[in-house]
Amino acid sequence: MATENLSIPLEVGLKADLEAEARRERRSESWIAERAIEAYLAAKKQKREAIDLAVTEADNGVFVSRQAVDRWVESWSNGEEATKPAPDILPPDK
């Protein structure tokens, strides 16, 4: 795979943490940094796709009611998290 170099300034503490992690993992700093950038970009892509899907569903009149969300969120505090609610507000033709 072709590679390109990237030079970025890091705060002293962050650089020290990167160096320490690289030593612990017995990997290079660049290897650790590349994995971190990959993970960051994958998370951003996943978030963007989730937002796009939510906007599409909203444009189509598909929503999760506040009551369903409230029940779900309340379940977090009792140690038995309920399943994420499915849309329960649908357009009349669905």
Secondary structure, 3 states (H helix, E strand, C coil): CCCCCCCCCCCHHHHHHHHHHHHHHCCCHHHHHHHHHHHHHHHHHHHHHHHHHHHHHHHCCCECCHHHHHHHHHHHCCCCCCCCCCCCECCCCC
